Amino acid sequence: MIRALLISSFLLISLQARENPFFPSKGENDIPYTSNKVKSAIPLKQSSITLPSSARIIKKVTVEYENLDASIGKQSIELDNSVDWHLPIFISQNYSQTQTKTQTQKIKKKKIIKYKEIASVKYVKFLASQENLKVVTKDKIIRNFLLVNPHRIVLDFKRDTNLKSYTKNNDKGIFCKIRVGNHKGYYRAVIELDGQYQYKMQKLSNGYSFKLR
């Protein structure tokens, strides 16, 4: 009997007791746990980001978020879509409505290019429609090139004339300022842009067209 009591006592003493049963013991450190602490945050409705004027293609969207255990995670969507930097990119949790056939037809109608005159001098007129510029003239462009800071298209028209210097502001448009000045044997038009662009020029029967990209 005494021998059995001694063995039982020895076994009890040799057991490794936990000092605090409310914290994980050795070997339980890798068990994930969360906190019941409630963090107050404003519910996401809609937010936006504006891209620089040099942006043309969106490649990836990454969302960084906080988990229940306060760790930080990320998820990304791979994209390869053209973007208009004038328009913001939105993030929201609102479901967008499916476009009806009528809405789709309205969008298609908007794609019809309608030009508006933005500047005019004796030998040349400038008409714009979003990223499109039409230059109506009988004169030949002998030089065209792009300058930066700010981005502007320079056009030299062959004509020996005595045009007075001309400036027209168009603050709300992509072609925000047009200046025309006289030089020996030609006159020059400088079309200032509202951001960074490249352009493609095409000869028309009544002048030239320029498509920004």
Secondary structure, DSSP 8 states (H G I E B T S, - for coil): -HHHHHHHHHHHHHS---S-TTS--TT-TTS--------------EEEE---TT--EEEEEEEEEE-TTS-EEEEEEEEEEE--TTS-EEEES-------HHHHHHHHHHTS---EEEEE-SSEEEEEETTEEEEEESS-EEEEEEETTTTEEEEEEE-------EEEE-TTSSEEEEEEEEETTEEEEEEEESS---EEEEEETTEEEEEE-
